[in-house]
């Protein structure tokens, strides 16, 4: 066992912060994206304890201790209603673990260790590990929902998530600059997790730097930022004169574009499409103040997108000229977008999705077991691993949150601030889930469950306040 350099700082700091539930929670939020960073590495089992996992464990334990002492395990009906579908999903995933035993050697699957290779299904220890990861993020969701029970906690949670995103982008920019200026990149600081294949040194043709920042690879960075981008979009449109919000929004777009991740490019386009369709839906409701607000989001987003493109082009040509590097820019761009789908990897991904759907058709109820089949997108992963039961329960959980956020955004009796926050959370979930649907089947990313937990908390706060107002008026 080896304590990492940052582990010597985080391990005692976490214990100190855990004396106050609030402080260890906020520390956890800040380090949520640091999936490439560990406090402890255990080489014998190739395991690294991520910083956010360590802080989340301390935070959850502290809440349990406090609730046990106070003998308070009450969960309100609104929270139970929202959490029930995902709890059912967790139970289905648990029950599905029996399928590798029942179907042993009777069906071919893509194992998590080698998703490009078919192998006969058999029970493995990694399935239990994958289920434990799922259990942990479920706990993060539940405790986020329960802990964030005031507006003050909700607002501070959002601010810390946004502050963390700015740091992630700044570190990613440093990673980019370090490559072209030959500055030794300190991978041992934030890219030290022995349990993950680190992608901090990825390039295209050896000369175009791919950005991963504090996450494990560029596609993970893109997926994370797609959860965060809509929050900045909406908040900046609400504070259009804030230079800090403008620069932060621009920085996120810039990092998404220079990440050279296909997921990032598809996600940016998707955000434009969601804005347009949402604007049409709002227009039909004749909420003119919202139309103006949505136009402002769209115009600001478009303006910053064009500025980011200009900065990238200027930077690339400056670097190529100064370092006398000869490279076909169009060829590199084609490689990270369309050509990827025509390569052997792209074909394998397509075949993997078809094979996963075929597995679902073979075992439609529970699939072949949680973690048993590695697909390349969220939908075929859910279908092949948990069957139609898991698929429906998961998507119903997402649907009910989006439905309530949409309703809040249309409620004229609520303040403009609340309606705007509901739009931000709505866009965030749509954007983040989109990344999983097209390219990332893993649903154990902490940012996903934190945003979903905060969304449930926000909905509960609004419902509680509306009920109080209604009772007082009565």
Legacy VTK file of the C-alpha trace (Angstrom):
# vtk DataFile Version 3.0
C-alpha trace
ASCII
DATASET POLYDATA
POINTS 474 float
0.000 0.000 0.000
1.284 3.436 -0.944
0.000 6.819 0.192
0.197 9.284 -2.692
1.665 12.759 -2.376
-1.750 14.403 -2.345
-2.926 11.620 -0.030
-0.609 12.901 2.711
-2.566 16.156 2.520
-6.115 14.874 1.899
-6.144 11.965 4.407
-5.652 14.092 7.547
-7.618 17.020 6.091
-10.606 14.752 5.472
-10.554 13.505 9.061
-10.351 17.080 10.326
-13.188 18.280 8.083
-15.372 15.325 9.068
-15.727 16.883 12.507
-18.236 19.153 10.768
-20.621 17.449 8.324
-20.974 20.605 6.242
-17.257 21.034 5.608
-16.527 17.449 4.595
-19.576 17.546 2.288
-18.354 20.685 0.520
-14.856 19.205 0.219
-16.383 16.100 -1.367
-18.297 18.259 -3.864
-15.144 20.100 -4.921
-13.248 16.868 -5.562
-16.142 15.050 -7.306
-14.472 15.122 -10.783
-11.030 13.967 -9.535
-11.426 10.374 -10.768
-7.758 10.140 -11.795
-6.564 11.104 -8.307
-6.170 8.709 -5.399
-5.101 9.097 -1.793
-3.986 5.471 -1.478
-2.777 2.993 -4.127
-2.742 -0.763 -3.429
-0.588 -2.365 -6.110
-1.328 -5.989 -5.146
-4.995 -5.637 -6.183
-4.498 -2.696 -8.595
-6.789 -0.446 -6.591
-6.657 3.260 -5.931
-8.960 5.004 -3.448
-10.177 8.123 -5.241
-10.186 11.430 -3.355
-13.969 11.957 -3.741
-14.711 8.392 -2.631
-12.634 8.856 0.511
-14.353 12.150 1.376
-17.808 10.758 0.551
-17.222 7.797 2.885
-16.337 10.176 5.724
-19.348 12.367 4.955
-21.827 9.467 4.809
-20.454 7.929 8.008
-20.766 11.275 9.796
-24.411 11.637 8.719
-25.194 8.074 9.840
-23.576 8.670 13.225
-25.488 11.926 13.757
-28.796 10.365 12.674
-28.183 7.331 14.898
-27.451 9.517 17.903
-30.583 11.580 17.259
-32.553 8.449 16.329
-33.698 10.253 13.198
-34.114 8.096 10.099
-37.199 9.833 8.732
-37.511 10.267 4.954
-40.362 12.420 3.638
-42.891 11.125 1.103
-41.665 13.346 -1.755
-38.114 12.032 -1.445
-39.325 8.432 -1.213
-41.422 8.892 -4.333
-38.429 10.075 -6.368
-35.987 7.524 -4.977
-38.236 4.470 -5.248
-37.587 3.767 -8.984
-33.815 3.889 -8.570
-33.998 1.694 -5.447
-35.990 -0.789 -7.520
-33.278 -0.541 -10.187
-30.652 -1.333 -7.544
-32.652 -4.374 -6.366
-32.963 -5.589 -9.968
-29.195 -5.184 -10.437
-28.666 -7.218 -7.256
-31.013 -9.992 -8.393
-29.376 -10.060 -11.819
-26.077 -11.184 -10.258
-27.441 -14.721 -10.211
-27.663 -14.784 -14.018
-23.947 -15.483 -14.697
-24.326 -18.615 -12.552
-27.573 -19.696 -14.232
-26.269 -19.006 -17.746
-22.648 -20.083 -17.238
-20.986 -20.868 -20.610
-24.373 -20.641 -22.385
-23.946 -17.198 -23.968
-21.112 -14.990 -25.282
-20.535 -11.583 -23.687
-18.115 -8.667 -23.749
-16.189 -8.809 -20.486
-15.396 -5.464 -18.758
-11.670 -6.293 -18.884
-11.722 -6.593 -22.694
-14.870 -5.120 -24.261
-13.631 -5.854 -27.797
-13.526 -9.614 -27.213
-16.348 -12.141 -26.924
-16.065 -14.780 -24.187
-18.417 -17.373 -22.664
-20.313 -15.977 -19.680
-19.099 -17.092 -16.257
-19.279 -15.632 -12.781
-16.372 -13.340 -11.846
-15.375 -11.319 -8.824
-15.471 -8.126 -10.891
-19.283 -8.354 -11.034
-19.424 -7.966 -7.266
-16.974 -5.070 -7.498
-19.117 -3.346 -10.130
-22.216 -3.818 -7.987
-20.434 -2.320 -4.975
-19.564 0.742 -7.074
-23.232 1.014 -8.073
-24.256 0.702 -4.411
-21.859 3.457 -3.444
-23.171 5.974 -6.009
-26.717 5.078 -4.913
-25.713 6.049 -1.379
-24.240 9.314 -2.683
-27.546 10.053 -4.427
-29.640 9.242 -1.354
-27.495 11.162 1.122
-27.179 14.174 -1.188
-30.961 14.246 -1.466
-31.415 13.969 2.307
-28.611 16.309 3.373
-29.383 19.232 1.065
-32.580 20.260 2.849
-32.241 24.054 2.814
-31.803 26.670 0.126
-28.489 27.724 1.633
-27.045 24.219 1.233
-28.444 23.969 -2.299
-26.971 27.290 -3.465
-23.587 26.576 -1.888
-23.554 23.103 -3.450
-24.023 24.601 -6.912
-21.375 27.263 -6.317
-18.799 24.684 -5.213
-19.543 22.437 -8.190
-19.039 25.402 -10.527
-15.856 26.483 -8.734
-14.529 22.932 -9.018
-15.315 22.907 -12.749
-13.323 26.107 -13.240
-10.332 24.512 -11.496
-10.689 21.382 -13.664
-10.644 23.558 -16.788
-7.662 25.611 -15.615
-5.715 22.418 -14.874
-6.684 21.070 -18.284
-5.438 24.281 -19.893
-2.160 23.901 -18.002
-1.937 20.321 -19.280
-2.372 21.656 -22.817
0.222 24.427 -22.419
2.730 22.122 -20.684
2.723 19.778 -23.674
3.611 22.484 -26.197
6.117 24.294 -23.979
7.881 21.079 -22.877
7.117 21.772 -19.216
7.233 18.462 -17.289
3.630 17.598 -16.496
3.163 16.670 -12.780
1.046 13.560 -13.418
1.945 12.301 -9.935
-0.225 15.029 -8.403
-3.711 14.512 -9.891
-3.202 11.612 -12.359
-1.854 9.015 -9.959
-4.673 6.458 -9.558
-3.183 3.010 -10.128
-6.616 1.470 -10.620
-7.373 3.308 -13.880
-5.754 3.508 -17.273
-4.533 7.091 -17.226
-5.088 9.091 -20.419
-3.244 12.282 -19.541
-0.564 11.659 -22.178
-2.843 11.003 -25.162
-2.108 12.801 -28.427
-3.207 12.716 -32.067
-0.354 11.949 -34.462
1.995 12.796 -31.599
1.521 16.561 -32.008
-2.114 17.412 -31.124
-2.610 17.256 -27.368
-5.734 15.596 -25.942
-6.929 16.991 -22.613
-8.051 14.901 -19.632
-7.271 17.276 -16.709
-7.973 15.531 -13.367
-10.116 12.836 -14.989
-8.943 9.535 -16.439
-9.311 10.325 -20.151
-10.558 13.023 -22.558
-13.987 11.427 -23.054
-14.523 11.376 -19.271
-13.565 15.060 -19.093
-16.080 15.804 -21.854
-18.802 13.813 -20.114
-18.190 15.668 -16.839
-18.215 19.122 -18.447
-21.448 18.344 -20.286
-23.124 18.041 -16.868
-21.652 21.415 -15.853
-21.922 23.480 -19.065
-25.720 24.040 -18.909
-25.432 25.358 -15.336
-22.956 27.995 -16.479
-25.032 28.748 -19.596
-28.144 29.593 -17.601
-26.420 31.365 -14.713
-24.372 33.490 -17.102
-27.495 34.439 -19.058
-29.000 35.546 -15.740
-25.841 37.541 -14.905
-24.853 38.667 -18.393
-22.766 41.569 -17.091
-20.547 39.360 -14.917
-17.079 39.111 -16.454
-16.261 36.140 -14.193
-19.254 34.162 -15.453
-18.406 35.094 -19.038
-14.800 33.899 -18.719
-15.867 30.728 -16.888
-18.427 29.893 -19.567
-15.874 30.577 -22.295
-13.247 28.461 -20.516
-15.540 25.434 -20.316
-16.420 25.688 -24.006
-12.729 26.078 -24.837
-11.728 22.970 -22.867
-14.571 20.957 -24.393
-13.365 21.860 -27.863
-9.642 21.241 -27.285
-10.361 17.960 -25.483
-10.605 16.479 -29.023
-13.357 14.212 -27.711
-16.121 13.256 -30.116
-18.454 13.173 -27.094
-17.630 16.838 -26.389
-18.419 17.968 -29.928
-21.662 15.979 -30.065
-22.601 17.325 -26.624
-22.110 20.973 -27.608
-24.319 20.463 -30.670
-26.894 18.665 -28.518
-27.048 21.625 -26.119
-27.891 23.925 -29.033
-30.662 21.572 -30.135
-32.132 21.309 -26.616
-32.189 25.115 -26.297
-34.035 25.462 -29.608
-36.673 22.817 -28.819
-37.164 24.112 -25.278
-37.634 27.613 -26.657
-40.322 26.336 -29.023
-42.076 24.563 -26.139
-41.951 27.721 -24.032
-43.259 29.843 -26.904
-46.314 27.616 -27.180
-46.985 28.319 -23.505
-46.863 32.068 -24.336
-44.409 32.805 -21.522
-42.763 35.800 -23.172
-40.356 36.590 -20.357
-38.996 33.065 -20.790
-38.621 33.501 -24.544
-36.403 36.510 -23.924
-34.439 34.552 -21.343
-33.970 31.599 -23.705
-32.888 33.860 -26.542
-30.287 35.338 -24.234
-28.936 31.863 -23.423
-28.778 30.977 -27.093
-27.121 34.227 -28.187
-24.568 34.158 -25.359
-23.778 30.502 -26.003
-23.359 31.140 -29.731
-21.130 34.146 -29.110
-18.868 32.317 -26.687
-18.742 29.281 -28.942
-17.451 31.449 -31.801
-14.923 33.160 -29.506
-13.702 29.751 -28.300
-13.295 28.552 -31.897
-11.317 31.710 -32.745
-9.049 31.295 -29.699
-8.406 27.646 -30.552
-7.561 28.379 -34.197
-5.284 31.264 -33.211
-3.532 29.144 -30.567
-3.040 26.142 -32.856
-1.524 28.146 -35.688
0.674 30.121 -33.282
1.993 26.926 -31.654
2.571 25.218 -35.006
4.424 28.263 -36.319
6.596 28.793 -33.224
7.521 25.111 -32.896
7.773 24.622 -36.663
5.399 21.642 -36.567
3.929 20.431 -39.829
0.532 18.752 -39.544
-2.620 18.586 -41.603
-5.212 20.273 -39.369
-8.165 19.024 -41.402
-6.828 15.479 -41.207
-6.519 15.696 -37.425
-10.037 17.131 -37.140
-11.411 14.355 -39.322
-9.673 11.786 -37.131
-11.391 12.927 -33.911
-14.836 13.211 -35.525
-16.017 11.192 -38.508
-13.024 8.937 -39.170
-13.185 7.363 -35.697
-16.433 5.671 -36.636
-14.915 4.134 -39.764
-11.935 2.599 -37.959
-11.710 -0.904 -36.528
-12.593 0.528 -33.110
-15.701 2.233 -34.480
-16.874 -0.920 -36.227
-16.291 -2.954 -33.068
-18.347 -0.484 -31.069
-21.229 -0.805 -33.500
-21.046 -4.590 -33.434
-20.800 -4.481 -29.637
-24.045 -2.510 -29.422
-25.796 -5.003 -31.728
-24.436 -7.930 -29.732
-25.598 -6.337 -26.475
-29.095 -5.906 -27.884
-29.024 -9.538 -29.008
-28.099 -10.535 -25.448
-31.111 -8.570 -24.204
-33.383 -10.426 -26.632
-31.958 -13.702 -25.291
-32.520 -12.700 -21.630
-35.125 -9.900 -21.695
-36.119 -9.756 -18.011
-32.881 -9.526 -15.979
-30.248 -9.557 -18.705
-27.038 -11.489 -18.088
-26.199 -9.802 -14.786
-24.881 -6.467 -13.593
-21.354 -5.857 -14.903
-21.345 -9.039 -16.993
-21.489 -7.457 -20.441
-19.541 -4.367 -21.428
-21.357 -2.335 -24.065
-20.459 1.056 -25.505
-23.604 3.043 -24.764
-25.983 3.405 -21.838
-29.128 1.898 -23.358
-27.663 -1.405 -24.583
-25.662 -1.672 -21.351
-28.839 -1.399 -19.255
-30.771 -3.797 -21.474
-28.054 -6.461 -21.635
-27.083 -6.253 -17.942
-30.430 -5.708 -16.205
-33.031 -6.496 -18.865
-36.227 -4.583 -19.510
-36.958 -4.338 -15.779
-33.762 -2.443 -15.030
-34.037 -0.359 -18.199
-37.565 0.842 -17.422
-36.918 1.569 -13.733
-33.776 3.580 -14.509
-35.361 5.706 -17.217
-38.539 6.258 -15.184
-36.342 7.654 -12.406
-34.768 10.129 -14.853
-38.126 10.948 -16.474
-39.901 11.908 -13.250
-37.115 14.325 -12.290
-37.095 15.987 -15.722
-40.891 16.198 -15.696
-40.991 18.017 -12.352
-38.170 20.404 -13.316
-40.014 21.262 -16.518
-43.228 21.938 -14.581
-41.394 24.236 -12.164
-39.906 26.202 -15.067
-43.439 26.936 -16.324
-44.926 27.918 -12.961
-45.668 31.660 -12.995
-46.299 31.670 -9.242
-42.640 30.916 -8.544
-39.826 33.440 -8.588
-37.807 33.924 -11.779
-34.737 32.674 -9.907
-36.398 29.340 -9.115
-37.660 28.928 -12.662
-34.197 29.644 -14.038
-32.601 27.153 -11.654
-35.062 24.500 -12.801
-34.040 25.208 -16.412
-30.348 24.900 -15.482
-30.873 21.533 -13.786
-33.134 20.323 -16.621
-30.493 21.164 -19.246
-27.734 19.678 -17.090
-29.456 16.294 -16.819
-30.350 16.239 -20.509
-26.797 17.138 -21.520
-25.053 14.780 -19.099
-27.293 11.809 -19.860
-26.792 12.427 -23.587
-23.058 11.764 -23.178
-23.832 8.416 -21.555
-26.377 7.487 -24.208
-23.985 7.986 -27.123
-20.623 6.909 -25.759
-20.287 6.188 -22.029
-22.154 3.201 -20.555
-20.733 3.725 -17.054
-23.240 5.179 -14.606
-20.891 5.283 -11.629
-19.617 8.805 -12.329
-20.211 10.780 -9.149
-21.167 14.029 -10.897
-24.214 12.294 -12.362
-25.631 11.253 -8.992
-24.756 14.512 -7.258
-26.642 16.538 -9.899
-29.610 14.156 -9.742
-29.589 14.332 -5.935
-29.493 18.136 -5.969
-32.355 18.153 -8.482
-34.529 16.048 -6.185
-33.608 18.306 -3.256
-34.534 21.396 -5.266
-37.895 19.914 -6.302
-38.620 18.943 -2.688
-37.780 22.456 -1.451
-40.088 24.029 -4.035
-42.955 21.649 -3.248
-42.572 22.245 0.482
-42.588 26.024 0.077
-45.612 25.948 -2.239
-47.476 23.763 0.260
-46.655 26.181 3.084
-47.861 29.173 1.021
-51.073 27.343 0.121
-51.757 26.493 3.774
-51.113 30.074 4.903
-53.404 31.464 2.210
-56.087 28.995 3.205
LINES 1 475
474 0 1 2 3 4 5 6 7 8 9 10 11 12 13 14 15 16 17 18 19 20 21 22 23 24 25 26 27 28 29 30 31 32 33 34 35 36 37 38 39 40 41 42 43 44 45 46 47 48 49 50 51 52 53 54 55 56 57 58 59 60 61 62 63 64 65 66 67 68 69 70 71 72 73 74 75 76 77 78 79 80 81 82 83 84 85 86 87 88 89 90 91 92 93 94 95 96 97 98 99 100 101 102 103 104 105 106 107 108 109 110 111 112 113 114 115 116 117 118 119 120 121 122 123 124 125 126 127 128 129 130 131 132 133 134 135 136 137 138 139 140 141 142 143 144 145 146 147 148 149 150 151 152 153 154 155 156 157 158 159 160 161 162 163 164 165 166 167 168 169 170 171 172 173 174 175 176 177 178 179 180 181 182 183 184 185 186 187 188 189 190 191 192 193 194 195 196 197 198 199 200 201 202 203 204 205 206 207 208 209 210 211 212 213 214 215 216 217 218 219 220 221 222 223 224 225 226 227 228 229 230 231 232 233 234 235 236 237 238 239 240 241 242 243 244 245 246 247 248 249 250 251 252 253 254 255 256 257 258 259 260 261 262 263 264 265 266 267 268 269 270 271 272 273 274 275 276 277 278 279 280 281 282 283 284 285 286 287 288 289 290 291 292 293 294 295 296 297 298 299 300 301 302 303 304 305 306 307 308 309 310 311 312 313 314 315 316 317 318 319 320 321 322 323 324 325 326 327 328 329 330 331 332 333 334 335 336 337 338 339 340 341 342 343 344 345 346 347 348 349 350 351 352 353 354 355 356 357 358 359 360 361 362 363 364 365 366 367 368 369 370 371 372 373 374 375 376 377 378 379 380 381 382 383 384 385 386 387 388 389 390 391 392 393 394 395 396 397 398 399 400 401 402 403 404 405 406 407 408 409 410 411 412 413 414 415 416 417 418 419 420 421 422 423 424 425 426 427 428 429 430 431 432 433 434 435 436 437 438 439 440 441 442 443 444 445 446 447 448 449 450 451 452 453 454 455 456 457 458 459 460 461 462 463 464 465 466 467 468 469 470 471 472 473
